[in-house]
Amino acid sequence: MADQTNIRLTVPFFMVRDMEVSLDFYTNKLGFTITNQWTPRGKIEWCWLQREAVAFMLQQPRDADHWLYTLPNAGKGISICFQCADALALYREFTANGVSIRDPQVGNNMWVVCFNDPDGYKLDFESPTDVEEETLYSDWVKQQGEG
């Protein structure tokens, strides 16, 4: 029998202020790869980014009067939660690449590595843990060194 699944994937689509800044952040700092792009004027105006099983799209509006530029809090209130095998490994990778991230913390039985992209979109990289709720990563590392 053929696959009966109709809805197969959701792909977040972020409008960004500066495509070059966003591409640097997502490709050089977070390790995503551009797998598709639209370059009608010789530079990327839209792209599909992917890393492992995760994908999303970026687009920079052509029109400076686009809604993004008229909203001072564009990107605020939008949160993308990436479910991971090891969010702490990504925390170490991302911070080594220059991403500023506050101390990860355990919430809802998950390590939560949380930070904003250049346009204010909230990115949460999370992985399961049995570490006590509200434990900060820095405190947990200290405890591990004592044992």
Legacy VTK file of the C-alpha trace (Angstrom):
# vtk DataFile Version 3.0
C-alpha trace
ASCII
DATASET POLYDATA
POINTS 147 float
0.000 0.000 0.000
1.272 3.485 -0.833
2.237 5.905 1.913
-0.961 7.592 3.085
0.842 10.411 4.903
-0.298 13.742 3.550
1.402 16.321 5.792
5.044 15.274 5.883
7.161 18.194 7.013
6.996 21.653 8.479
9.705 24.104 7.510
10.017 27.416 9.378
10.344 30.423 7.085
12.161 33.444 8.553
12.064 36.899 7.012
15.448 38.511 7.710
16.812 42.044 7.618
20.231 41.189 6.166
20.680 37.907 4.285
24.478 38.037 4.457
24.444 38.408 8.258
21.888 35.609 8.613
23.768 33.277 6.262
27.027 33.865 8.138
25.268 33.071 11.426
23.497 29.921 10.242
26.228 28.461 8.021
29.488 29.497 9.696
28.374 29.504 13.331
25.611 26.874 13.457
26.819 24.566 10.685
23.785 24.605 8.379
24.238 24.152 4.617
22.467 25.998 1.816
20.693 23.273 -0.183
18.590 25.519 -2.428
18.638 29.223 -3.246
16.991 31.894 -5.348
19.290 34.558 -6.794
17.251 36.656 -9.261
19.568 39.683 -8.948
22.904 37.945 -8.507
22.700 37.524 -4.729
20.702 35.202 -2.501
17.237 36.577 -1.746
15.742 33.263 -0.563
17.353 30.016 0.549
16.673 26.620 2.084
19.111 25.648 4.837
19.602 22.180 6.245
21.563 20.365 8.909
20.918 16.672 9.380
17.104 16.181 9.503
16.287 19.865 10.120
15.459 22.464 7.465
14.238 26.045 7.339
14.081 28.909 4.875
15.322 32.500 4.936
14.212 35.386 2.783
15.205 39.020 2.675
12.353 41.194 1.402
13.055 43.208 -1.738
10.889 46.092 -0.586
12.287 48.194 2.271
8.713 49.048 3.245
7.944 45.375 3.883
6.275 44.608 7.235
9.536 43.333 8.704
11.067 46.783 8.627
8.048 48.479 10.162
7.894 46.171 13.184
10.532 46.972 15.795
10.177 43.497 17.337
10.229 41.352 14.182
11.285 37.838 15.169
10.248 38.339 18.789
7.764 35.814 20.067
8.851 33.204 17.513
10.562 30.165 18.996
11.845 27.121 17.138
12.598 24.067 19.298
15.148 21.639 17.855
14.897 18.207 19.487
18.431 16.805 19.687
20.351 13.777 20.889
22.918 16.023 22.648
22.126 19.720 22.975
25.193 20.269 25.155
27.502 19.131 22.331
25.842 21.772 20.149
26.259 24.350 22.925
30.008 23.669 22.958
30.193 23.736 19.137
28.206 26.957 18.788
30.056 28.835 21.543
33.387 27.726 20.021
32.123 29.331 16.787
31.472 32.634 18.579
27.749 32.370 19.354
26.871 34.076 22.635
24.645 31.725 24.635
23.571 32.021 28.232
24.216 29.079 30.543
22.075 26.085 29.460
19.558 24.919 32.017
17.418 21.849 32.620
13.705 22.395 32.036
11.005 19.754 31.547
13.629 16.971 31.758
15.582 18.527 28.892
18.854 20.392 28.618
17.830 23.668 26.988
20.375 25.629 24.950
18.592 28.855 24.093
19.662 31.939 22.120
18.418 34.372 19.466
19.444 34.652 15.845
20.397 38.068 14.361
16.710 38.939 13.764
15.486 37.936 17.209
14.076 34.509 16.375
14.485 32.321 19.479
16.294 29.032 18.865
16.014 26.272 21.498
18.200 23.185 21.110
16.964 20.570 23.597
17.885 17.032 24.609
16.540 14.635 27.251
18.282 14.371 30.613
17.751 12.944 34.072
19.607 15.862 35.676
17.550 17.733 38.292
15.181 20.451 37.030
16.560 24.018 36.864
20.180 22.825 37.090
22.531 25.219 35.310
25.133 23.689 33.014
28.016 25.507 34.743
26.931 24.148 38.149
26.510 20.644 36.737
29.999 20.735 35.179
31.469 21.735 38.555
29.609 18.852 40.251
30.906 16.397 37.645
34.472 17.521 38.327
34.054 16.902 42.046
32.949 13.294 41.601
LINES 1 148
147 0 1 2 3 4 5 6 7 8 9 10 11 12 13 14 15 16 17 18 19 20 21 22 23 24 25 26 27 28 29 30 31 32 33 34 35 36 37 38 39 40 41 42 43 44 45 46 47 48 49 50 51 52 53 54 55 56 57 58 59 60 61 62 63 64 65 66 67 68 69 70 71 72 73 74 75 76 77 78 79 80 81 82 83 84 85 86 87 88 89 90 91 92 93 94 95 96 97 98 99 100 101 102 103 104 105 106 107 108 109 110 111 112 113 114 115 116 117 118 119 120 121 122 123 124 125 126 127 128 129 130 131 132 133 134 135 136 137 138 139 140 141 142 143 144 145 146
